[in-house]
């Protein structure tokens, strides 16, 4: 008997890394609804090495799958399985809804990566989520803002805080710039939810600061047309190649006005880079304001402006020195252990 079955969207590298660690201590099987993604992503977003039992519910990309066939295959296979726990990755898919309707509550858990900032808890949507959670016995919540959402939905079951959504690639390792050279880095999708128009507006008013954006997305041309000469775009970079970029910058900056987590914050900390992060990002849990980074309101340009102009080499050194070398590794051990309890 497989003790735990995970049902999730697709084999993103950070999820695969997590499952590879869990399977060292616990027999698991992971069922992916699709084998890839049609979204624009780095070439190594979907890895090849999976050391755990796994099954692709559909031999197609996640976006191209048939929801109907996917649901049938999933229910048929689950009906012939015995497991102590079925863990589903959210409440946003018809397949997940069918699982909670067909199987016993005491077997069912959910990984919650939606936070109180990007997921509604009122009205019809709130009612639907409350109904869903009544069929769930345990929630693996990423952080405090995710737990806040559960509380607003009156969830009464067990809550385990994981402090993450997966594991970064530990082969990334570098050192940030030794001295403050006014170099700032953004890594992520170029999309509306990332609040990049806001970020560019701030840096356009601070031409003595340099901003580099790594990533691709639907608003790339719009952003380039708005950007001054102190802002440059690199395009897509493979995850394994981010190291050389982290070593050329002083800060990672993430201005999203809705971010379920923000794995790049962990990658920055692992490489010793302080961060400047929106208070609407899930990974704000990992940031201590004025200790290992800065936290700001993503609707307040003046607040971010003031943070940026007040940075000196002295406080850069202070922040950098407060990031311990094993901070992320220790944090990730807690994440893995939350699934082993």
N, C-alpha and C positions, 0 to 999 in steps of 0.2 A: 504494500500500500504506500502511495506517495503521501507524505504527511501534509504537504502544502502545494496547492496549485495557484499560480499567478496567472491572471488573464489581463493582458495589456495590449496597447495599440500596435507597437512595432518595436523592433530591436535597436533602439537608440543606444549609442555607446555607453552612456552613463547608467542606463538601466541594466545593460548586459554586465557591466562592471560590478554592479550591486549583486546581481543574481550569481555571478561567478564567486563572489565572496560568501554569500549565504550558503551556497551548495557545499562549501567545505565543511560545514557543521550540521547541515540539515538537508534531508532528501526533498528536493523540490522538482516541480515540472512547470515550465513557463509556456503559455499558449499565446502566441502573437496573432493578432487579427489580420495583420498584413506583413509582408516580408521586406518592405522598404517604404519610402515616401516620395511623392512627386513634388513636394515643396523644394525650393532652392535651398540646399544645404551643402556643407563641406563634404568632400568626397569620402571622408572617413567617418561620417556621422553614423552610418550603419556598419558595425564591425563584423569580422568573420569568425572570431574565436568565441564560441559559446560552450562552456564546460559543464553545462547542466542539461538535463533532459528538456527538450523543447519540441513544440509542434506549431507549424504555421497553419492556422485555421483556413487561410486563403493563400494560394500560391501567387498572389498579386500584391501590388502596392496597397497600402492602407486605404488610400483615397479611391482606388479602382475596384475594391472588393464589392461583392454583392452582399448587401446587408441581410437579405432574406436567406441566402445560402449559408452565409456566415453564422447566422443564428441557429439554423437547423443543425449544422455540423457541431456547433458548440454544445447545444442541448443534448444531442445524441451521444456525444462522447462523455459529457459529464454524467449522464444517466448510467453509464457503465463503469464509472470510477468510484473508488472509495478514498476519501481523504478527510483529514481532520479539519482542514481549513481551505476555503476558496477565497482568494484575495483578488478583487477587481479594481482596476485603475480608474476610478471615477464614476460619474453618473451621467456622462454626456453621450452615451451610445445606446442604441436599441439592444445590442447584445448584452450589455450590462443589466439592463432592465429585465430582460428575459431570465437571466441568471437569478436575480433576486426574487422573481415571481415563482420560479420553478423549484427552488431549493430551500432547505431549512435555515432559519435565521441563525441558529447557533453555530453553523458552519461558515457563515458569510462575514467577510471583512472588506473594508474599502481603503484604498490609498487615497488620501485627500490632498490634492495639490492646488485646489482653488482656495483663495483666501477671502476674507471679509471685504476686500477692496474691489475684487473683480467678479464677485458672485453674489447675486441677490438673495436675501433671506426673507423678503416680504412678497405679498401679492400671490399670484398664481404660481410663479416660479418657486417662491418660498414654500408654498403648500406641497408642490410636487417633490421638492427635496426632502421635506419632512416625512412624506410618505415613504420615500426611498430609504431614509435612515431608520425608519421603524422596522425595516427588514434586515438591518445590519446589527451585528453584535459588537463589533470592534472597528475602530478607525485608527489607521496609521496617519497621523497628521504631521505635515512637514514642519510647522512652526507655530508661533503664538497667534499670528493673524489667521491661521487656518483653524486653530482651536476656537478663536473668537467667532468664526463663522458657525462652527458646530454648536456653540453655546446659544447663539442667536436662533438656531434651528431647533433648540430644545433637545438635543441628542442626549440620551441617558445611558448609553452603553460605555464600554471601555475605550479610553483614548490613550494612545501611545505617541509621544512626540518623537519623530525620527531625526529632525534637524537636517533634512536634506531630501532630494528627489532622486538620488542616484550617486554614483561615485565618479569623480573626475579621473582622467588618465594620469596616473602618478608619474609617468615618464616625463611629464612637464616639470621642469625645474630650472630656475634661473634666479638672478638677482636683479632687482630694479636699479635704476641709476643711483650712483653713490651720492650725488648732490642734487639739489632741487634745480632743474633746468626748464621748468614751466612746460613740461610735456605731459599731455593728457590723452588717454586712450579709451575708446568705446569699442566693445565687441558684441555683436548681436545682429539680429535681423533689422533691416531698414524698413520698418513698418510704423503705422500711425501710433499703435499702443506704446511704442518705445519712447514717444515724446521727444523726438529728435529735432523737430522744428524749434521747440523750446530751447534745447541745448545749443543749437546753432545760433539762435538769437542772442543768447548770452555771450557766446564766444566771439560773435561779430562785434560786440561792444568792447572786447578785450583783445585787441589785435596783437598784444605782446605775449599772449598765451597761445600755445599750439595744440590743436585737437586733431587726432587721427581716428577715423572710423573704419573698422574692419567688419565686413559683412555685405550682403546683397539683399535686395528686397524690392517691393513694388513702388516705393517712393524715392528710389535712389536718384532719379533725374531731377525730381522736385528739390530734393535736399541740396544737390550740387548747384542748382541754379540760385539757391539762397546763400551759399557759403562764401565767406571772404577768403583771402589768400592764406590765412593762418589755419585753414581747415582743409584736410586732405582725406581722400577716400582710397582705400587699399583694395577693396573687393573681397572675394571669398578666400579664406585661408584655412587649410586643414588643421584640425584640432592639434595634431602632433607638432605642428609648426608654430604654434602660438608662443612658444618659449622665447624665441628670438625677438618677438615683439614686446613681451613683458619686460625684457631686459633693457629696453630703450626708452621706457616711460617712468614717470613719477607716480601717476595715479591712474587707476581705472575709474571711469565715471559711468553710472547707470541711472538715467533720468526717468525711467518708465513710470507712467501713471497707473499701471496695472501689470504686475509681473508675479506669476504664481510662485516663482522662486528666484531664479537668476544664477545658474550654475557658474557663470563666468566670475562671479564674486569669489567663489571658492577657488577657482583657478588662479585668480589674482593673489589671494592670500597665500596659497600654496607656494607661489613664486615670490612672496615677500612684498607684494605691491599693496600699499594702502588704497582704500576705495572711497569714492564719494557717491552716495547711493540715495535714491528716492525712498521716502518712508513708506511708499506703497509697494515695495518689493518684498517678497516673502523672505529673502535671505537677509533682510535687515536684522533678523535675529542674531546674526553672526557679527554685527558691527556695533562697537561701543563708540558713541559719538565723542570726538576729540581724543580718542585713545588709539584706535587702529584705523580710523577713518572719520568721515563726516556724513551726517544724515540731513536731508533737506526736503522741503515740501515741493513736489514737482509742478505745482501751480504757481510758485512764487519765484519769479526770475531774480528779484532783488536779493533773496536769501542765498541763492546759489552764487550770484555775482559777488556778494560780500564774502562768502567762504573762499572763493577763488582769489580775490585780491588780497586776502589776509594771510595767504600761505607764504611762509618764509622757509629758508633752509632749516632753521632751528626746529620749527614744528613738523616739518617733513621728516627730519631725523627721528623726532620723538615718536611719531606715528609708525614709522618703518621699524623702529626698534621694539615696538610693542607687539609685533606679529611674530609669535614663536614659530620655530621651524617645523614643529610637529602639530601645530594647531589643527589643520584640516584632517590629518591622519587620525588624530585622537577623536575628533568630532565624528569622523566616518565610522570608527569602531562602534560608537554609540548608535549610529544609524543601522549598522548591520545587526547589532545586538538586539535592537527593538523588534526585529523579525525572528529572533531566535528564542524569545522569552516564552 
